[in-house]
């Protein structure tokens, strides 16, 4: 396989759930789950954490990751897009390690529901899809709500209509075109694409269907409790 760099981003300024990236989840810091998954992958060569926080850095190192740099302030606010963090981490690691990476892998540490096989499958999917011109793979799941059937939005007069209308309109959920949710969990990307683009969907991306049961991203106290419950059941595969 190609040389794979895995980056786990974890800034210190979480607002929805304070200090969530290092909060205890079933006996270990939240970020430790993603670090362990990355280290267990049969394809990942380096596991690094991109953070602006010394406490997160210390916990990441204690759990087996490397912290070769601290993320600059301008990339550590809640307004910064994920793709800018990707570009900085890739460019900095390429310079520090003097290596050319062939797969850039990002794991979102706020979604520990993924499995090691999900990570490996995403990398394999990228390698197979490159022959079709794909620039990357990211995790998705079938959407719980569908814009052709039960998502509505106000028109210019304030009256509700389907977000996306077909003619004739869809009257059964089963007849609606399949749509997917973007799941913030796994991103396996061509490094050349990362450095030459400004947004995740600028190019040709393929979805890895991780399933609705592993799609929950921790953004609130409710999310944290729900993920904790699901993981405590030990039924995710």
Secondary structure, DSSP 8 states (H G I E B T S, - for coil): ---EEEEEE--S--SSSTTGGGSEETTEEHHHHHHHHHHH-SSEEEEEEEBS-HHHHHHHHHTT-B--SB--GGGSSTTS-HHHHHHHHHHHHHHHHT---SEEEEEETT-TT--HHHHHHHHHHHHHHGGGT--EEEEEEE-SS-TTTT-EEE-TTS-EEESS--SS---SGGGS---EEEEEEEEEE-HHHHHH-SSGGGS-EEEEE--GGG-----SHHHHHHHHHHHHHT---
